[in-house]
C-alpha cells in the first residue's frame, strides 16, 4: 500500500458516522479541533546540483539568499511577460538541493518552463516520489509538530528541518503547518499524529488557504495572472530587491508605477456547485467578465467561499455574479491582510 492509499483509507470516512469530512462541515463542526490533512494534490519538484541557487535565483520571484534550514520561501515562476506559470513553497533540502512544493496540476508546466533554462546550468530537476505531504492545523498543531521534529516554528514560513522531513509554518494565525515526510515512513508516523489530530480530507486545507488569502495558480489559470494579482507582494511571495529574474521587469514595473488594475479578493456565494479555477465573474453593468475565480471550496450544502481576481474598478458597488450575468451573487468579505501593506 502506497502513502496515498494509506491516507485515503483513513480519511475518506468518519469512523463514527460514516460521513465525508470535508470543508462543507468546516468550520461549524470542528473548527476547534486539530486537523490532519493528506495533501496528495501537492507535488514535489527537486532541483539539485552546484548551480541550484544561482539558477533558481534567475528564474523565481523569491530571494534564495534567504533560504535556510530554518526558513522556507514562497514564490512564483513567471514567463518573460510576468505571467505566472505556478507558485509554490520552497524548502531547503541540502546545501545544493531545494524542493518546490506546488499544486500537482501545475507541475508539468513548471518543469517544461524550467527545462528551457536549466540546460545552461550545472543543475538537474526531477519530480520526487519519495516524499509525501500532510497538513496540520488547529490548537495542538504546534505540539504535534514538536513531538514529531523536536521543535515547531511559529513565524510565517519559518521551518523545522530534520532527516525525516520538514514542517513549514504556513499561517501562525491558523496554527497551520505543511509537513513533508519520507513516504516510506508515513505508516510509522501516521498513527501517533492521528492520535492527536483528526483526519479530514484536503478540501479543508484548501478552504484554509482561501480564508487566509493564499491563492495558487491551477492548471486552468496558468499564465493568467501576474504575482501582484494574487497578492503575492503582500504574502511574502515576491522580492523587489533580489535583482533580475524571468518576468522581473513586468513585475517591478507594475509595483513601482502603481498601475495594478486587478487584484485578488475573497468572497462568499450561495451556491451548491464549486466553480472551477478560471471561471468568470461578471457584474450587473458590463457584458464582459470583470474577473476570474482563483480557488473555491464549499463550506456548506449551499454555500461557497472563494478567491477571485477582480478589476479594481469593478469590485465596488455593482453586484458581482459568478459564472454569468444571471449567476449567484458574490459578497466580498475581508482578507486577513491589508492591501495597504
NULOPA-741960 format. One record per residue (C-alpha): residue in three letters; chain; x, y negated, z; residue number from 1. Coordinates in pm, 1 decimal. Layout:
BEGIN
ALA|A|X|Y|Z|NUM $
...
//
This chain:
BEGIN
UNK|A|0.0|0.0|0.0|1 $
UNK|A|149.9|-336.3|-101.2|2 $
UNK|A|117.0|-652.8|107.7|3 $
UNK|A|-183.5|-784.0|-82.9|4 $
UNK|A|-372.9|-455.6|-43.7|5 $
UNK|A|-293.8|-467.2|327.6|6 $
UNK|A|-428.3|-814.3|384.8|7 $
UNK|A|-726.4|-757.0|156.0|8 $
UNK|A|-825.7|-456.1|362.9|9 $
UNK|A|-805.9|-652.8|685.3|10 $
UNK|A|-953.6|-987.6|584.2|11 $
UNK|A|-1234.7|-908.3|343.7|12 $
UNK|A|-1498.3|-833.3|608.2|13 $
UNK|A|-1566.2|-932.7|963.6|14 $
UNK|A|-1520.4|-614.4|1165.5|15 $
UNK|A|-1818.3|-706.0|1380.1|16 $
UNK|A|-2079.7|-848.2|1148.9|17 $
UNK|A|-1961.0|-737.7|806.5|18 $
UNK|A|-1984.0|-1089.7|665.6|19 $
UNK|A|-1720.4|-1250.7|449.8|20 $
UNK|A|-1524.4|-1505.7|647.0|21 $
UNK|A|-1459.4|-1795.8|416.0|22 $
UNK|A|-1478.4|-2172.9|404.2|23 $
UNK|A|-1858.8|-2168.1|381.8|24 $
UNK|A|-1855.3|-2075.5|752.6|25 $
UNK|A|-1590.3|-2331.7|841.7|26 $
UNK|A|-1568.5|-2548.9|1038.1|27 $
UNK|A|-1905.6|-2485.2|1200.4|28 $
UNK|A|-1848.3|-2124.6|1308.2|29 $
UNK|A|-1484.4|-2104.0|1408.6|30 $
UNK|A|-1312.1|-2441.5|1394.0|31 $
UNK|A|-1169.7|-2399.2|1745.7|32 $
UNK|A|-1011.5|-2062.1|1670.4|33 $
UNK|A|-660.9|-1988.9|1549.1|34 $
UNK|A|-686.2|-1851.3|1197.1|35 $
UNK|A|-465.0|-1620.9|990.2|36 $
UNK|A|-497.8|-1651.0|612.5|37 $
UNK|A|-332.9|-1444.8|335.3|38 $
UNK|A|-213.5|-1680.0|64.5|39 $
UNK|A|-197.1|-1446.3|-233.9|40 $
UNK|A|-274.9|-1742.4|-462.2|41 $
UNK|A|75.4|-1874.0|-381.7|42 $
UNK|A|370.9|-1768.2|-595.0|43 $
UNK|A|737.1|-1788.9|-503.2|44 $
UNK|A|992.9|-1909.5|-756.8|45 $
UNK|A|1358.5|-1865.7|-662.8|46 $
UNK|A|1627.1|-2090.0|-808.9|47 $
UNK|A|1984.0|-1991.9|-724.8|48 $
UNK|A|2343.1|-2048.2|-826.5|49 $
UNK|A|2618.1|-2304.5|-766.9|50 $
UNK|A|2433.8|-2578.0|-962.2|51 $
UNK|A|2093.6|-2520.5|-798.4|52 $
UNK|A|2070.0|-2850.7|-610.5|53 $
UNK|A|2221.2|-3059.3|-891.0|54 $
UNK|A|1991.8|-2901.7|-1149.1|55 $
UNK|A|1671.5|-2942.8|-947.3|56 $
UNK|A|1766.1|-3294.4|-835.9|57 $
UNK|A|1745.3|-3392.2|-1200.5|58 $
UNK|A|1408.4|-3224.5|-1255.9|59 $
UNK|A|1191.6|-3276.0|-947.6|60 $
UNK|A|1034.0|-3574.0|-772.3|61 $
UNK|A|1172.7|-3483.7|-427.3|62 $
UNK|A|1521.6|-3556.9|-296.8|63 $
UNK|A|1711.5|-3230.5|-249.6|64 $
UNK|A|1969.8|-3405.8|-34.0|65 $
UNK|A|1707.5|-3394.9|242.0|66 $
UNK|A|1651.2|-3017.7|216.0|67 $
UNK|A|1792.6|-2824.0|512.8|68 $
UNK|A|1712.7|-2503.5|704.3|69 $
UNK|A|1508.2|-2729.7|933.9|70 $
UNK|A|1343.3|-2948.5|668.3|71 $
UNK|A|1125.5|-2840.2|377.0|72 $
UNK|A|1014.5|-3070.3|96.7|73 $
UNK|A|703.0|-3138.1|-106.0|74 $
UNK|A|744.1|-3238.8|-467.2|75 $
UNK|A|634.6|-3223.3|-828.1|76 $
UNK|A|769.7|-3110.5|-1163.6|77 $
UNK|A|679.4|-3355.1|-1439.1|78 $
UNK|A|703.9|-3387.3|-1814.7|79 $
UNK|A|910.1|-3674.0|-1963.1|80 $
UNK|A|583.0|-3870.2|-1972.9|81 $
UNK|A|543.2|-3830.4|-1595.8|82 $
UNK|A|257.9|-3578.5|-1618.0|83 $
UNK|A|263.1|-3310.3|-1351.5|84 $
UNK|A|322.6|-2950.8|-1458.3|85 $
UNK|A|298.5|-2836.3|-1096.7|86 $
UNK|A|352.3|-2941.9|-738.6|87 $
UNK|A|491.5|-2730.1|-459.9|88 $
UNK|A|658.6|-2689.4|-124.3|89 $
UNK|A|1033.2|-2629.5|-138.1|90 $
UNK|A|1204.0|-2409.8|119.3|91 $
UNK|A|1574.2|-2369.2|193.0|92 $
UNK|A|1678.7|-2007.3|148.8|93 $
UNK|A|2059.8|-2018.8|132.7|94 $
UNK|A|2332.3|-2271.3|54.1|95 $
UNK|A|2284.4|-2207.9|-318.6|96 $
UNK|A|1922.7|-2089.5|-325.7|97 $
UNK|A|1583.1|-2252.1|-278.4|98 $
UNK|A|1228.0|-2120.1|-302.3|99 $
UNK|A|941.9|-2312.1|-462.2|100 $
UNK|A|603.3|-2216.7|-315.7|101 $
UNK|A|326.3|-2314.7|-557.1|102 $
UNK|A|-15.3|-2210.1|-689.0|103 $
UNK|A|29.4|-1884.8|-877.9|104 $
UNK|A|-157.6|-2000.4|-1186.1|105 $
UNK|A|93.1|-2281.7|-1243.8|106 $
UNK|A|396.0|-2052.2|-1218.0|107 $
UNK|A|423.6|-1968.9|-1593.4|108 $
UNK|A|417.4|-2334.6|-1698.1|109 $
UNK|A|669.5|-2421.1|-1424.8|110 $
UNK|A|906.3|-2150.5|-1541.3|111 $
UNK|A|867.7|-2249.9|-1906.3|112 $
UNK|A|937.3|-2616.3|-1828.5|113 $
UNK|A|1245.2|-2549.4|-1615.3|114 $
UNK|A|1373.1|-2296.1|-1869.6|115 $
UNK|A|1426.5|-2579.6|-2119.5|116 $
UNK|A|1693.7|-2730.2|-1894.1|117 $
UNK|A|1835.5|-2455.2|-1675.6|118 $
UNK|A|2038.7|-2315.8|-1966.9|119 $
UNK|A|2272.0|-2612.9|-1920.7|120 $
UNK|A|2334.3|-2536.1|-1550.5|121 $
UNK|A|2507.2|-2265.3|-1352.2|122 $
UNK|A|2176.8|-2155.2|-1205.0|123 $
UNK|A|1906.8|-1898.7|-1262.7|124 $
UNK|A|1544.0|-1862.8|-1166.4|125 $
UNK|A|1308.3|-1574.7|-1112.4|126 $
UNK|A|964.3|-1515.4|-969.6|127 $
UNK|A|1015.6|-1344.7|-634.4|128 $
UNK|A|807.1|-1039.9|-545.3|129 $
UNK|A|984.0|-966.1|-215.9|130 $
UNK|A|813.2|-1241.4|-17.3|131 $
UNK|A|453.8|-1281.5|98.0|132 $
UNK|A|282.4|-1595.0|222.4|133 $
UNK|A|46.8|-1641.0|514.9|134 $
UNK|A|-127.7|-1943.7|657.9|135 $
UNK|A|-180.1|-2011.4|1027.3|136 $
UNK|A|-394.9|-2290.6|1166.3|137 $
UNK|A|-553.3|-2379.2|1496.6|138 $
UNK|A|-477.6|-2438.1|1864.3|139 $
UNK|A|-249.6|-2134.9|1911.5|140 $
UNK|A|-70.8|-2152.2|1576.4|141 $
UNK|A|240.1|-2315.6|1721.8|142 $
UNK|A|259.6|-2047.1|1987.9|143 $
UNK|A|220.9|-1768.2|1732.3|144 $
UNK|A|497.3|-1918.7|1518.4|145 $
UNK|A|715.3|-1948.8|1827.7|146 $
UNK|A|665.6|-1582.0|1910.2|147 $
UNK|A|747.2|-1482.7|1553.1|148 $
UNK|A|1050.7|-1705.0|1488.4|149 $
UNK|A|1166.2|-1813.5|1834.6|150 $
UNK|A|1055.4|-2174.2|1785.1|151 $
UNK|A|799.9|-2375.8|1589.8|152 $
UNK|A|845.5|-2707.1|1412.8|153 $
UNK|A|586.1|-2973.5|1492.7|154 $
UNK|A|651.1|-3250.1|1236.2|155 $
UNK|A|515.8|-3269.7|881.1|156 $
UNK|A|733.3|-3046.8|654.3|157 $
UNK|A|971.8|-2954.8|935.1|158 $
UNK|A|1066.4|-2587.4|911.2|159 $
UNK|A|1182.6|-2295.0|1120.9|160 $
UNK|A|1411.7|-2065.9|920.7|161 $
UNK|A|1527.7|-1713.2|1007.2|162 $
UNK|A|1638.1|-1393.9|833.3|163 $
UNK|A|1283.2|-1259.7|838.5|164 $
UNK|A|1144.1|-1569.8|666.3|165 $
UNK|A|1036.0|-1923.1|744.0|166 $
UNK|A|745.6|-2133.5|870.4|167 $
UNK|A|675.5|-2483.3|738.2|168 $
UNK|A|461.1|-2722.8|941.0|169 $
UNK|A|213.9|-2837.8|676.8|170 $
UNK|A|-4.9|-3055.1|899.6|171 $
UNK|A|60.0|-3138.0|1265.4|172 $
UNK|A|-295.2|-3275.7|1293.7|173 $
UNK|A|-446.3|-2946.1|1178.9|174 $
UNK|A|-175.8|-2743.7|1358.6|175 $
UNK|A|-121.9|-2565.1|1027.4|176 $
UNK|A|177.1|-2361.6|906.8|177 $
UNK|A|279.2|-2198.3|580.7|178 $
UNK|A|466.1|-1876.9|663.4|179 $
UNK|A|693.6|-1684.1|426.0|180 $
UNK|A|783.1|-1329.6|531.3|181 $
UNK|A|953.1|-1034.9|369.7|182 $
UNK|A|674.9|-834.7|208.1|183 $
UNK|A|829.5|-508.5|322.4|184 $
UNK|A|798.8|-622.5|685.3|185 $
UNK|A|441.6|-750.8|674.0|186 $
UNK|A|286.4|-436.0|817.1|187 $
UNK|A|514.8|-472.8|1120.3|188 $
UNK|A|422.5|-838.2|1177.7|189 $
UNK|A|54.8|-830.2|1083.4|190 $
UNK|A|-80.2|-666.1|1398.9|191 $
UNK|A|87.8|-890.9|1657.7|192 $
UNK|A|-6.3|-1200.4|1456.0|193 $
UNK|A|-367.5|-1090.1|1410.0|194 $
UNK|A|-392.9|-1013.4|1782.5|195 $
UNK|A|-360.3|-1389.8|1839.2|196 $
UNK|A|-522.1|-1527.6|1523.2|197 $
UNK|A|-847.8|-1438.2|1349.9|198 $
UNK|A|-800.1|-1312.8|991.4|199 $
UNK|A|-1005.4|-1507.4|736.8|200 $
UNK|A|-971.9|-1545.2|362.2|201 $
UNK|A|-769.0|-1803.8|176.6|202 $
UNK|A|-1063.3|-2031.5|93.6|203 $
UNK|A|-1029.0|-2170.8|446.0|204 $
UNK|A|-668.5|-2271.3|367.2|205 $
UNK|A|-787.6|-2443.0|51.3|206 $
UNK|A|-1058.4|-2624.6|247.0|207 $
UNK|A|-795.3|-2744.8|494.9|208 $
UNK|A|-590.8|-2878.5|202.3|209 $
UNK|A|-898.8|-3067.0|81.4|210 $
UNK|A|-967.1|-3205.5|429.2|211 $
UNK|A|-601.4|-3313.8|463.0|212 $
UNK|A|-596.0|-3476.2|118.2|213 $
UNK|A|-327.5|-3242.8|-16.1|214 $
UNK|A|-418.7|-3188.1|-381.5|215 $
UNK|A|-246.3|-2932.1|-604.7|216 $
UNK|A|-227.3|-2901.5|-980.3|217 $
UNK|A|-419.4|-2595.9|-1103.4|218 $
UNK|A|-391.1|-2421.3|-1438.6|219 $
UNK|A|-681.5|-2628.5|-1575.4|220 $
UNK|A|-515.4|-2958.4|-1478.6|221 $
UNK|A|-157.0|-2903.5|-1592.3|222 $
UNK|A|-26.8|-3232.1|-1742.1|223 $
UNK|A|-347.2|-3416.4|-1647.8|224 $
UNK|A|-212.8|-3626.0|-1355.6|225 $
UNK|A|93.6|-3826.9|-1260.0|226 $
UNK|A|213.2|-3782.2|-898.4|227 $
UNK|A|51.2|-4101.5|-766.2|228 $
UNK|A|-287.9|-3987.4|-894.6|229 $
UNK|A|-265.3|-3701.9|-640.5|230 $
UNK|A|-141.9|-3945.9|-373.5|231 $
UNK|A|196.0|-3773.0|-354.4|232 $
UNK|A|360.8|-4104.8|-271.1|233 $
UNK|A|150.5|-4102.1|48.2|234 $
UNK|A|219.0|-3739.4|145.5|235 $
UNK|A|599.1|-3728.3|110.2|236 $
UNK|A|593.9|-3574.2|-237.2|237 $
UNK|A|789.7|-3844.7|-425.0|238 $
UNK|A|1123.3|-4008.7|-355.1|239 $
UNK|A|1174.6|-4354.7|-505.6|240 $
UNK|A|1540.5|-4374.2|-400.3|241 $
UNK|A|1687.7|-4045.6|-526.6|242 $
UNK|A|1772.6|-4157.3|-879.5|243 $
UNK|A|1674.9|-4017.7|-1216.8|244 $
UNK|A|1471.7|-3704.3|-1282.9|245 $
UNK|A|1246.6|-3595.3|-1565.8|246 $
UNK|A|946.1|-3828.8|-1573.5|247 $
UNK|A|1100.2|-4068.5|-1318.9|248 $
UNK|A|1076.0|-4374.2|-1543.5|249 $
UNK|A|697.0|-4347.4|-1572.1|250 $
UNK|A|650.4|-4261.5|-1204.3|251 $
UNK|A|868.0|-4550.3|-1086.1|252 $
UNK|A|711.9|-4800.0|-1329.2|253 $
UNK|A|365.1|-4708.2|-1205.0|254 $
UNK|A|475.9|-4761.3|-846.0|255 $
UNK|A|664.6|-5086.6|-878.3|256 $
UNK|A|442.7|-5260.1|-1130.0|257 $
UNK|A|133.5|-5172.6|-930.9|258 $
UNK|A|-55.1|-5051.0|-1237.3|259 $
UNK|A|-200.6|-4729.0|-1097.5|260 $
UNK|A|-552.4|-4702.5|-1237.7|261 $
UNK|A|-658.6|-4368.7|-1087.2|262 $
UNK|A|-605.6|-4200.5|-753.3|263 $
UNK|A|-738.6|-3909.9|-554.5|264 $
UNK|A|-1045.2|-3938.0|-330.8|265 $
UNK|A|-1221.5|-3695.5|-101.0|266 $
UNK|A|-1594.5|-3635.2|-139.3|267 $
UNK|A|-1882.2|-3414.4|-31.9|268 $
UNK|A|-2157.5|-3284.6|-255.9|269 $
UNK|A|-2487.6|-3099.4|-208.2|270 $
UNK|A|-2438.9|-2809.3|-449.9|271 $
UNK|A|-2412.3|-2431.6|-438.2|272 $
UNK|A|-2162.8|-2371.3|-720.6|273 $
UNK|A|-1799.2|-2468.8|-665.9|274 $
UNK|A|-1672.7|-2671.7|-964.2|275 $
UNK|A|-1356.0|-2568.4|-1143.4|276 $
UNK|A|-1047.6|-2785.1|-1128.7|277 $
UNK|A|-1065.4|-3041.2|-1406.0|278 $
UNK|A|-1445.6|-3062.3|-1401.5|279 $
UNK|A|-1558.6|-3413.1|-1499.3|280 $
UNK|A|-1703.9|-3673.9|-1264.9|281 $
UNK|A|-1947.6|-3932.0|-1402.8|282 $
UNK|A|-2116.9|-4240.1|-1266.1|283 $
UNK|A|-2454.4|-4392.0|-1340.5|284 $
UNK|A|-2310.6|-4668.4|-1557.4|285 $
UNK|A|-2070.0|-4518.0|-1810.0|286 $
UNK|A|-2125.0|-4245.4|-2066.7|287 $
UNK|A|-1769.4|-4113.2|-2040.1|288 $
UNK|A|-1625.3|-3936.2|-1734.3|289 $
UNK|A|-1463.1|-4158.0|-1471.9|290 $
UNK|A|-1259.4|-3881.6|-1310.2|291 $
UNK|A|-1184.6|-3511.7|-1263.3|292 $
UNK|A|-1201.4|-3258.6|-983.3|293 $
UNK|A|-865.4|-3156.7|-836.2|294 $
UNK|A|-976.1|-2890.5|-583.7|295 $
UNK|A|-1307.4|-2790.0|-428.0|296 $
UNK|A|-1441.3|-2547.8|-167.4|297 $
UNK|A|-1787.0|-2452.2|-49.6|298 $
UNK|A|-1839.9|-2549.5|314.2|299 $
UNK|A|-2196.8|-2421.0|349.5|300 $
UNK|A|-2453.5|-2242.6|132.8|301 $
UNK|A|-2545.2|-2569.3|-38.2|302 $
UNK|A|-2251.2|-2797.2|42.1|303 $
UNK|A|-1914.9|-2855.8|-122.9|304 $
UNK|A|-1615.1|-3065.0|-27.5|305 $
UNK|A|-1369.1|-3167.0|-293.2|306 $
UNK|A|-1081.0|-3382.9|-402.4|307 $
UNK|A|-1119.5|-3576.4|-727.3|308 $
UNK|A|-904.2|-3821.1|-918.1|309 $
UNK|A|-1122.9|-4123.5|-998.5|310 $
UNK|A|-1071.0|-4451.4|-1177.5|311 $
UNK|A|-1027.0|-4720.6|-913.2|312 $
UNK|A|-1268.7|-4943.1|-1098.8|313 $
UNK|A|-1541.2|-4676.3|-1088.4|314 $
UNK|A|-1510.9|-4549.2|-731.3|315 $
UNK|A|-1720.6|-4829.2|-586.9|316 $
UNK|A|-2092.6|-4885.7|-559.0|317 $
UNK|A|-2216.0|-4677.9|-853.5|318 $
UNK|A|-2346.2|-4328.6|-786.8|319 $
UNK|A|-2085.5|-4066.8|-871.8|320 $
UNK|A|-2210.5|-3737.5|-1012.7|321 $
UNK|A|-2045.0|-3400.3|-1055.2|322 $
UNK|A|-2033.0|-3230.0|-1393.4|323 $
UNK|A|-2262.1|-3460.0|-1592.5|324 $
UNK|A|-2474.8|-3772.2|-1552.8|325 $
UNK|A|-2759.4|-3566.3|-1407.8|326 $
UNK|A|-2535.1|-3367.1|-1175.0|327 $
UNK|A|-2540.6|-3371.0|-795.8|328 $
UNK|A|-2431.9|-3695.2|-630.8|329 $
UNK|A|-2094.5|-3726.5|-461.9|330 $
UNK|A|-2048.3|-3901.4|-129.7|331 $
UNK|A|-1696.9|-4038.8|-73.6|332 $
UNK|A|-1552.7|-3969.6|271.7|333 $
UNK|A|-1231.4|-4088.4|436.3|334 $
UNK|A|-896.6|-3929.1|379.0|335 $
UNK|A|-674.9|-3881.5|686.8|336 $
UNK|A|-421.1|-4130.2|547.8|337 $
UNK|A|-443.5|-4482.9|418.9|338 $
UNK|A|-397.8|-4597.6|59.6|339 $
UNK|A|-215.2|-4898.1|201.4|340 $
UNK|A|78.7|-4684.4|315.3|341 $
//
